[in-house]
Amino acid sequence: MIRLNNLSSSIFAVNAAEFGGSQERADIVACGRLLMAERAGRDLNKVRVALNEQADYTNRIDDKKYAEINEQLKTKMFLYAAKMACNQTGEAAPETFQDLVKAQRRFMNDRTFLKVLSGIFTEVVTPVMPAMLSNALDYLCETVFVPIGQTHEIEVNSNDVFLFEDDSHGAARSKPANRLYSKSFVLNPRPKTAKASIKWYQMISNDVDLGRLFNAIAAGMHSKIMAMWNAAMVAGAADSTLVPAGLTFAQYSTQNFLTAVKKVKAVNNAYGSGVIAFGDIIALSKVLPSGIANAASINLDAALAMLLGNEYARSGYLTGYGGAQLMALDQAIVPGTQNTTVTEMIDSSKIYFAATNGHKPVYLAMEDGFPISITLDPDETADRSIDIIVTSSLDSVAVFGSKMAVMTV
């Protein structure tokens, strides 16, 4: 699985030959890739700290250098795009960024200007996005790359083991045979498109964090992948061969939660390793101690007030409980409902339990060599927005190579 830490140094040391002989454009793209990887890695580390885990990403630059590169990149990128646009019309290009800001209305709807920016955004995001998504989906997906135009087949083995029975000499062949099987899954990447929007004035006039902007582009694709992940999980959870009846819980209780953690550890030989319980924040918020302990009733109000209140109020749920780390999933919104009902895709009544030592529940296939396409399109709206349309080629399937538990709360 490709990781942010393992990105080749050549990604950040591009040469002019890759960009039609323009060293200026090569430098802009290299800086953009560095900022995108840095922002993604730093955000990942924040998540790991929240889960009481060691930071995974090693910073390449410090905060001061990040701010300096960000400011230089904004200036050089927009001036370069303006210069390319003015070359088409014979106009004098802005010499300074202040000149560009004064003339920004002229460039907002300029197709050449936006096409140059689209190309730079694509060149920045394409090599970094797979690693960013792979890191972001670390606990949820196994990421594989498929040659363009091909499919990817995976074999998942069962959790069955050899069963030893009482025997006598000479009678071994009369014993019933255990069947150690495997199941095949085929991944066939197909184009997927995500759409995001930014305000032109914020991008051109304010101190925009370009690393965050590039990651915001990738966030649209992340939202689509989360929707694919959820669809695969729903289908997988309904398959009794993947999630057996003994790992399905119809309601939440402290006893059921502890039983789920215990059984997931047992069937995955995860003793000495951990279990992650993940789901929508509403589902996780219901995981609270209750019931009888040592012949005494647990007073939930007292527990929240005296022991758990600070963590619960800060996060909206407990980050760890009953031997499992709790992790909230980022929601994905059904396209077309973001301005009306804001319908969520991830079921807010389900909690999934997975062992940290096993295979991830879902495989994600990204088509290797399929270019990520980014288009900047101006909206004729009052806030002067720029639509960002991102296309990539993906597929996903639930495999549950390691047994999971599913609980309805």
C-alpha angles and dihedrals in degrees: 000000000000113000135194091243090054098052109132115255087230088073088066096038103058122165133221094252090070091059106044094279095303110136089180091061092043091056091048092051093046092052091047092053091049093051093046093051092045094051093046092048094048092049089049091052090053090056092049092049089052088054090050090247132132116269109263103195122073112215116237095196135022126244094265093051091045091056092047094050091045092055093045092048094052092051096045096042097052094041090050092051090047091050091052090049093049091049087065094053102033092240123141110263120230110267098203135030090246089058089051093051090052090052096038095118088063092056103039093081097029106122095205092050092050093043091055091049090048090053093049092047090051092048090049098045102038100075096034102044097071091054092044093051091044090055094043092051093043096126096037111041143035105221119213132175121226124200111251113275094013137101129232122225123199131188119215118196124217125248092240120129135194110282116218118206136183109277146170131219113282096015101084096107092059093067120106113257124241114228115223103193138176131209126217126222127184124208119201113182116219131179116280124185131205128186130207134168136217132186113250095216092053091050098046103031108031131066092268118188101230092192088059090044093055089048090049088059089052090046090069089058090044089056090053091048090050088054090051090047091052093049090050092047093050091051092045095047090054091055109089091201089063100035109026122211091255090063096048118093121190097199142017124257133143089252093050091048093051091045091053092051092046095049094045089054092048099048092045097043086238098151108141089022131080144258126224121208110198136177144110114326091245091058092046092048088067093060100101133138114267140145132052125331123177090350091302127110113242111235105217095195091053092048092053094045098045106028117007105028099096095050094041093049093047098047103022089235140037113275092213135018140157096003095311134102110230117220125185117220121225108245124239119213123222106252112255095026098078091098098038126025095359090217114199123221101204113080108245092204098062132086119188123204121206133171114241092220095058141072118292115257095240133043117214118199121200118191108242112225095018103125118232105239119214122184126186112207123178117231119216092227134130093253092048097235128189115217115219113203116192125190128186136155116251145151134184138191135180110240104161089204085173117043117258136192125227124202130188111212 
